[in-house]
Amino acid sequence: MRDRTSAAAAIALLIVVVASLAGGPIASSALGHNGTDLFPYAVNANLKPVGPWAHIPDLNVARSLPDNTIAPPSKGTKRTLFILGADSNVGRDEFIILLDSGKASLEVGLGGVLVAILVGVPLGLLAGYFGRWIDAIVSRLTELVMAFPLILLLVLVSVRLRPTLEPISIRHVLPPGVFLVALTIGLFTAFYPLRLVRAQIKLLRNAEFVEAERMIGASDWRIIFRHLLPHLLPTLLVWGAVAVGTNILLEVGLSFIGAGVPLTTPTWGSMLVTTWGSIYAPRQYNASAFTPWLTIFPTLAIMISVVSLNQVAEGARRALAPRET
């Protein structure tokens, strides 16, 4: 707490997490609509969405005329508030979508870290403690994965496994597509915690407290899980905080190349793709319909989350290793 920058970052991160997990339903209830409701009056004749703090005629008055145009609102029509404006040419609420998108983006970031830890930490423990042929096999596999471009591997696996794993979801908890992206990111970034754990275990396996445990007859597994694993927690905590932010950025990159979470599941990456298109279907720039808010708001959300995570990780490193400051 004496590190004011890290404390402020932790508060900002807490706000982002709470807003992403609970903000969408609360905002929908307060505003009287959700992120899937369409407001034709939120877009002008050039298909330009309204900006922040706009009051839009209520959804119920959007009546179609015989020539398929929208009837103009009458005086005294009930209006609804769009805090951050509309998100596209179909007139959805940008604020609610931004909150809903944060949940999926954070789930991808955290899920990728959990998968990487579940895969990388046991392999790193085995390779670092036992060494010899186990270390040789694990090291060669790690070097093989590291030799390939990460994005290409993620695209390949994501596309191949999409028909099987993309439909996996948990109602109100895990939207469709999040599990697949988190799994692929976690599998191909597991070498980071693996190498961290392997290097630290190699330094600790001949320490005095380990030798003392061997002298009293403790088994290798007891030494690993009871005495060595707790020494890894600070390192894994710091790496995990940084990796969550990195995974959020990876999800954005995958969205732009068409291998991320499907557009039906809102994420911060898919919000930017909706605005600018993907590399396979880029959207042409139209000055009369362009509004900078559709880029600024999701970009700010990504930046605040990633910077806060990195600063919290730095603060945790200083707190857990005070002699290094």
C-alpha positions as CSV (number, residue, x, y, z in Angstrom):
1,M,0.0,0.0,0.0
2,R,3.0,2.3,0.4
3,D,3.5,2.0,-3.4
4,R,0.8,4.6,-4.4
5,T,1.1,3.9,-8.1
6,S,0.5,0.2,-7.6
7,A,-2.3,0.8,-5.2
8,A,-4.0,3.1,-7.6
9,A,-3.6,0.5,-10.4
10,A,-5.1,-2.2,-8.1
11,I,-8.1,0.1,-7.5
12,A,-8.5,0.7,-11.2
13,L,-8.2,-3.0,-11.9
14,L,-10.8,-3.8,-9.2
15,I,-13.2,-1.3,-10.8
16,V,-12.7,-2.9,-14.2
17,V,-13.3,-6.4,-12.9
18,V,-16.4,-5.4,-10.9
19,A,-17.8,-3.4,-13.9
20,S,-17.2,-6.3,-16.3
21,L,-18.7,-8.9,-14.1
22,A,-21.8,-7.1,-12.8
23,G,-21.9,-3.8,-14.7
24,G,-23.8,-5.1,-17.8
25,P,-26.9,-6.4,-16.0
26,I,-27.0,-3.4,-13.6
27,A,-26.7,-0.9,-16.5
28,S,-29.3,-2.8,-18.5
29,S,-31.8,-2.7,-15.6
30,A,-31.1,1.0,-14.9
31,L,-31.3,2.1,-18.5
32,G,-34.2,-0.1,-19.5
33,H,-32.6,-1.9,-22.4
34,N,-29.7,-4.3,-23.0
35,G,-26.8,-4.5,-25.4
36,T,-28.7,-6.5,-28.1
37,D,-31.6,-4.0,-28.4
38,L,-31.6,-2.1,-31.7
39,F,-32.4,1.7,-31.8
40,P,-32.8,2.9,-35.4
41,Y,-33.0,6.5,-34.2
42,A,-29.4,6.2,-32.8
43,V,-28.1,6.4,-36.3
44,N,-28.4,9.3,-38.7
45,A,-29.1,9.2,-42.4
46,N,-25.4,8.6,-43.1
47,L,-25.3,5.6,-40.7
48,K,-23.3,7.6,-38.2
49,P,-24.0,6.5,-34.6
50,V,-24.8,9.1,-32.0
51,G,-22.0,10.2,-29.6
52,P,-21.8,10.0,-25.8
53,W,-24.7,11.2,-23.6
54,A,-27.3,11.1,-26.3
55,H,-31.0,10.8,-25.6
56,I,-32.6,8.4,-28.1
57,P,-36.3,7.8,-28.8
58,D,-37.5,4.6,-27.1
59,L,-37.2,1.3,-28.9
60,N,-41.0,0.9,-28.8
61,V,-41.6,3.9,-31.1
62,A,-39.4,2.6,-33.9
63,R,-42.2,1.8,-36.4
64,S,-41.6,0.9,-40.0
65,L,-43.6,2.7,-42.7
66,P,-44.9,1.0,-45.8
67,D,-41.8,2.1,-47.8
68,N,-39.5,0.3,-45.2
69,T,-38.4,3.6,-43.6
70,I,-38.5,4.4,-39.9
71,A,-41.3,6.7,-38.7
72,P,-40.0,9.9,-37.2
73,P,-40.6,10.2,-33.4
74,S,-43.4,12.4,-32.2
75,K,-43.1,15.2,-29.6
76,G,-43.2,13.9,-26.1
77,T,-41.9,10.5,-27.1
78,K,-40.1,8.7,-24.2
79,R,-36.3,8.8,-24.7
80,T,-33.6,6.7,-23.3
81,L,-30.0,7.6,-22.4
82,F,-27.0,6.3,-24.3
83,I,-24.1,7.1,-22.0
84,L,-21.4,6.3,-24.5
85,G,-23.5,6.6,-27.6
86,A,-24.3,3.9,-30.1
87,D,-21.9,1.2,-31.3
88,S,-22.7,0.7,-35.0
89,N,-25.1,1.4,-37.8
90,V,-27.7,-0.8,-36.1
91,G,-27.9,1.4,-33.0
92,R,-26.9,-0.7,-30.0
93,D,-25.8,0.8,-26.7
94,E,-22.0,1.2,-26.6
95,F,-21.8,1.4,-22.8
96,I,-23.6,-1.8,-22.1
97,I,-21.7,-3.7,-24.8
98,L,-18.4,-2.4,-23.4
99,L,-19.3,-3.7,-20.0
100,D,-20.5,-7.1,-21.4
101,S,-17.3,-7.3,-23.5
102,G,-15.1,-6.9,-20.5
103,K,-16.3,-10.1,-19.0
104,A,-15.4,-12.2,-22.0
105,S,-12.0,-10.5,-22.4
106,L,-11.1,-11.0,-18.8
107,E,-12.2,-14.6,-18.9
108,V,-9.9,-15.2,-21.9
109,G,-7.0,-13.5,-20.1
110,L,-7.5,-15.4,-16.9
111,G,-8.5,-18.7,-18.5
112,G,-5.3,-18.6,-20.6
113,V,-3.2,-18.1,-17.5
114,L,-4.9,-21.0,-15.6
115,V,-4.4,-23.4,-18.6
116,A,-0.7,-22.3,-18.9
117,I,-0.1,-22.9,-15.2
118,L,-1.9,-26.2,-15.1
119,V,0.3,-27.4,-18.1
120,G,3.5,-25.6,-17.4
121,V,4.0,-25.8,-13.7
122,P,3.9,-29.6,-13.3
123,L,6.3,-30.1,-16.3
124,G,8.6,-27.4,-14.9
125,L,8.6,-29.1,-11.5
126,L,9.5,-32.5,-13.0
127,A,12.1,-31.2,-15.3
128,G,13.8,-29.0,-12.7
129,Y,13.8,-31.5,-9.8
130,F,14.5,-34.8,-11.5
131,G,16.6,-33.5,-14.4
132,R,18.3,-36.0,-16.8
133,W,16.1,-37.4,-19.5
134,I,12.9,-35.8,-18.2
135,D,14.6,-32.4,-18.4
136,A,15.9,-33.2,-21.8
137,I,12.5,-34.2,-23.2
138,V,10.7,-31.2,-21.6
139,S,13.3,-28.8,-22.8
140,R,13.2,-30.0,-26.4
141,L,9.4,-29.8,-26.5
142,T,9.6,-26.3,-25.1
143,E,12.1,-25.2,-27.6
144,L,10.1,-26.7,-30.4
145,V,7.0,-24.7,-29.4
146,M,9.0,-21.5,-29.0
147,A,10.5,-21.9,-32.4
148,F,7.2,-21.3,-34.2
149,P,5.4,-17.9,-34.4
150,L,2.8,-17.9,-31.6
151,I,0.1,-16.2,-33.6
152,L,0.3,-18.7,-36.4
153,L,0.1,-21.6,-34.0
154,L,-2.9,-20.1,-32.3
155,V,-4.6,-19.5,-35.7
156,L,-3.9,-23.1,-36.8
157,V,-5.2,-24.8,-33.7
158,S,-8.1,-22.4,-33.3
159,V,-9.4,-23.0,-36.8
160,R,-8.9,-26.8,-36.6
161,L,-10.6,-27.1,-33.3
162,R,-13.3,-24.5,-33.8
163,P,-16.1,-26.9,-34.9
164,T,-15.6,-29.0,-31.8
165,L,-14.7,-26.6,-29.0
166,E,-16.3,-23.3,-29.9
167,P,-19.8,-24.3,-28.9
168,I,-18.6,-25.2,-25.4
169,S,-20.1,-22.7,-22.9
170,I,-21.6,-22.3,-19.5
171,R,-24.8,-20.2,-19.3
172,H,-24.2,-16.7,-17.8
173,V,-20.6,-17.7,-17.0
174,L,-18.6,-18.8,-20.1
175,P,-19.9,-17.5,-23.4
176,P,-19.4,-19.5,-26.6
177,G,-15.9,-19.3,-28.1
178,V,-14.2,-18.1,-24.9
179,F,-13.1,-21.6,-23.8
180,L,-11.5,-22.4,-27.2
181,V,-9.5,-19.1,-27.3
182,A,-8.4,-19.4,-23.6
183,L,-7.4,-23.1,-24.2
184,T,-5.3,-22.4,-27.3
185,I,-3.6,-19.3,-25.7
186,G,-2.9,-21.2,-22.5
187,L,-1.4,-24.3,-24.3
188,F,1.0,-22.3,-26.4
189,T,2.1,-19.9,-23.7
190,A,2.6,-22.6,-21.1
191,F,6.4,-22.6,-21.8
192,Y,6.7,-19.3,-20.0
193,P,5.7,-20.6,-16.5
194,L,7.4,-23.9,-17.4
195,R,10.8,-22.2,-17.9
196,L,10.3,-20.0,-14.8
197,V,9.5,-23.0,-12.6
198,R,12.3,-25.2,-14.1
199,A,14.9,-22.5,-13.5
200,Q,13.8,-21.8,-9.9
201,I,13.6,-25.5,-9.0
202,K,17.1,-26.1,-10.3
203,L,18.3,-23.5,-7.9
204,L,16.4,-24.8,-4.9
205,R,16.6,-28.6,-5.3
206,N,20.1,-28.7,-3.6
207,A,19.3,-26.1,-0.9
208,E,20.0,-26.9,2.7
209,F,16.3,-27.3,3.7
210,V,15.8,-29.8,0.8
211,E,18.8,-31.8,1.9
212,A,17.5,-31.8,5.5
213,E,14.2,-33.2,4.2
214,R,16.0,-35.9,2.3
215,M,18.0,-36.8,5.5
216,I,14.8,-37.4,7.5
217,G,13.4,-39.6,4.8
218,A,10.9,-37.3,3.0
219,S,9.8,-38.5,-0.4
220,D,10.5,-36.5,-3.6
221,W,6.8,-35.7,-4.0
222,R,6.6,-34.4,-0.4
223,I,9.6,-32.2,-1.0
224,I,8.2,-30.9,-4.3
225,F,4.7,-30.1,-3.2
226,R,5.2,-29.3,0.5
227,H,8.5,-27.3,0.3
228,L,9.4,-26.3,-3.2
229,L,6.0,-25.3,-4.6
230,P,5.3,-22.6,-2.0
231,H,8.6,-20.9,-3.1
232,L,7.1,-20.6,-6.7
233,L,3.9,-18.8,-5.7
234,P,5.3,-15.2,-5.7
235,T,6.9,-15.7,-9.1
236,L,3.8,-17.3,-10.6
237,L,1.6,-14.5,-9.1
238,V,3.7,-11.8,-10.7
239,W,3.9,-13.6,-14.1
240,G,0.2,-14.4,-14.0
241,A,-0.8,-10.7,-13.6
242,V,1.4,-9.7,-16.6
243,A,0.1,-12.7,-18.6
244,V,-3.5,-11.8,-18.2
245,G,-2.9,-8.5,-19.8
246,T,-0.8,-10.1,-22.6
247,N,-3.6,-12.6,-23.2
248,I,-6.2,-9.8,-23.6
249,L,-4.0,-8.3,-26.3
250,L,-3.6,-11.7,-27.9
251,E,-7.4,-12.0,-28.1
252,V,-7.6,-8.7,-29.8
253,G,-5.0,-9.7,-32.3
254,L,-6.8,-13.0,-33.0
255,S,-10.1,-11.2,-33.5
256,F,-8.5,-9.1,-36.3
257,I,-7.3,-12.2,-38.1
258,G,-10.6,-14.0,-37.7
259,A,-9.4,-16.6,-35.2
260,G,-10.7,-15.1,-32.0
261,V,-14.0,-15.2,-30.1
262,P,-16.9,-15.1,-32.6
263,L,-18.6,-11.8,-33.1
264,T,-21.8,-13.1,-31.5
265,T,-19.9,-13.0,-28.2
266,P,-18.9,-9.4,-27.4
267,T,-15.3,-8.8,-26.4
268,W,-13.1,-5.7,-26.6
269,G,-11.4,-7.2,-29.6
270,S,-14.7,-7.9,-31.4
271,M,-15.8,-4.3,-30.7
272,L,-12.8,-3.0,-32.6
273,V,-13.4,-5.6,-35.4
274,T,-17.0,-4.5,-35.7
275,T,-15.7,-0.9,-36.2
276,W,-12.7,-1.6,-38.5
277,G,-13.3,-5.1,-39.9
278,S,-10.9,-8.0,-40.0
279,I,-8.0,-8.5,-42.4
280,Y,-10.3,-10.7,-44.5
281,A,-13.1,-8.2,-44.5
282,P,-11.8,-4.7,-43.8
283,R,-14.3,-1.9,-43.6
284,Q,-13.8,1.0,-45.9
285,Y,-13.4,4.4,-44.3
286,N,-16.4,6.6,-44.6
287,A,-15.9,10.1,-43.3
288,S,-19.6,10.9,-43.1
289,A,-20.3,7.8,-41.0
290,F,-17.0,7.8,-38.9
291,T,-17.0,8.4,-35.2
292,P,-13.9,8.1,-33.1
293,W,-15.7,7.0,-30.0
294,L,-16.1,3.4,-31.3
295,T,-12.3,3.1,-31.3
296,I,-11.5,5.2,-28.2
297,F,-13.7,3.5,-25.6
298,P,-12.7,-0.2,-26.2
299,T,-9.1,0.9,-26.6
300,L,-9.2,2.8,-23.3
301,A,-10.7,-0.3,-21.6
302,I,-7.9,-2.5,-23.0
303,M,-5.2,0.1,-22.0
304,I,-6.5,0.6,-18.5
305,S,-6.7,-3.1,-17.9
306,V,-3.3,-4.0,-19.3
307,V,-1.4,-1.1,-17.7
308,S,-3.1,-1.8,-14.3
309,L,-2.2,-5.5,-14.5
310,N,1.4,-4.7,-15.3
311,Q,1.7,-2.1,-12.5
312,V,0.1,-4.5,-10.0
313,A,2.5,-7.2,-11.0
314,E,5.4,-4.7,-10.6
315,G,4.1,-3.7,-7.1
316,A,3.7,-7.4,-6.1
317,R,7.2,-8.1,-7.2
318,R,8.6,-5.3,-5.1
319,A,6.5,-6.3,-2.1
320,L,7.4,-10.0,-2.3
321,A,11.1,-9.4,-3.0
322,P,11.9,-6.3,-1.0
323,R,15.6,-6.8,-1.1
324,E,15.6,-6.3,-4.9
325,T,14.1,-2.8,-4.7
